[in-house]
Amino acid sequence: MSRPSAREDDLAGAAEVFAALGDETRLALVARLCRGGSQSITQLTAGAAVTRQAITKHLDVLDGAGLVHHARRGREHIWDLETERLSEAGEYLDQISAQWDDAISRLKNFVEVDHEEQR
């Protein structure tokens, strides 16, 4: 059974998400937001090996990729994870994985048939 393929028009959006997640600091920020829910810059900076300014720049990249968003509460910006965007990225990876599974299955069948014919 053939599964749907990852569409070409999905590539640009997926590439932006994976590029944003490809940085260790940004991936750690996403993980913190996954574990701890909404957090301020102060909370996200606590214990980090980088400055508050660097954390803000990383959050801006994640925001640009649609992975996080923020709202102002008083003097602070509170950051939240965009779970829908992460789900879309997961679905994209699932599609690619299914394509690989299909390709490996076809290769296995080809090799087995070829081997049987040589006997």
C-alpha positions in Angstrom: 0.0 0.0 0.0 1.4 3.4 -1.0 1.5 6.2 1.5 1.2 9.9 0.6 4.5 11.4 -0.2 5.9 14.5 1.4 4.8 17.3 -0.9 7.2 19.7 -2.5 5.3 22.7 -1.3 5.7 21.5 2.3 9.5 21.5 2.0 10.1 25.2 2.5 8.0 25.4 5.7 9.5 22.1 7.0 13.1 23.3 6.2 12.5 26.5 8.2 11.3 24.5 11.2 14.1 21.9 11.1 16.7 24.7 10.6 15.4 26.5 13.7 15.5 23.2 15.7 19.0 22.4 14.4 20.6 24.7 17.0 21.3 23.2 20.4 20.2 26.3 22.3 16.9 26.6 20.4 16.2 22.9 20.8 16.8 23.3 24.5 14.4 26.2 24.6 11.7 24.2 22.9 12.3 21.4 25.4 12.0 23.8 28.3 8.7 25.1 27.0 7.5 21.6 26.4 8.3 20.6 30.0 7.5 23.8 31.8 4.7 25.5 29.7 4.6 29.2 29.3 7.7 31.0 30.6 9.2 34.5 30.6 12.6 35.4 29.3 13.9 35.5 32.9 12.7 31.9 33.4 14.1 30.7 30.1 17.4 32.4 30.8 17.8 30.9 34.3 20.7 28.4 34.2 21.4 29.0 30.6 25.0 29.3 29.5 24.1 32.2 27.2 22.9 35.8 27.8 19.4 37.0 28.0 20.0 38.8 24.7 21.1 35.6 23.1 18.1 33.8 24.4 15.9 36.5 22.9 17.5 36.2 19.5 17.0 32.4 19.6 13.4 32.9 20.5 13.0 35.3 17.6 14.3 32.6 15.3 11.8 30.1 16.7 9.1 32.6 16.5 9.9 33.2 12.8 9.6 29.5 12.2 6.2 29.4 13.8 7.4 27.2 16.7 6.8 29.7 19.5 4.8 32.9 20.2 4.8 35.5 22.9 2.4 37.7 24.7 3.1 40.7 26.8 2.1 40.5 30.4 2.9 43.7 32.2 6.6 44.3 31.6 7.4 40.7 30.6 7.1 38.7 27.4 5.7 35.3 28.1 6.6 32.6 25.6 4.5 29.6 24.6 5.1 26.7 22.3 3.2 26.4 19.1 2.3 22.7 19.4 0.5 22.7 16.0 3.7 23.6 14.2 5.6 20.8 16.0 2.9 18.4 15.1 3.1 19.4 11.5 6.9 18.8 11.6 6.3 15.4 13.2 3.8 14.5 10.4 6.3 15.5 7.8 8.9 13.2 9.4 6.3 10.4 9.5 5.7 10.8 5.8 9.4 10.7 5.0 9.8 7.6 7.3 6.9 5.9 5.4 8.5 6.7 2.1 11.8 5.1 3.3 9.9 2.1 4.6 8.2 1.6 1.2 11.5 2.0 -0.6 13.2 -0.5 1.6 10.4 -2.9 1.1 10.5 -2.6 -2.7 14.3 -3.1 -2.5 13.9 -6.2 -0.3 11.3 -7.6 -2.7 13.6 -6.9 -5.7 16.6 -8.6 -4.1 14.6 -11.6 -3.0 13.0 -12.1 -6.5 16.4 -11.6 -8.1 18.0 -14.1 -5.7 15.3 -16.7 -6.4 15.7 -16.3 -10.2 19.4 -17.0 -9.9 18.9 -20.3 -8.2 
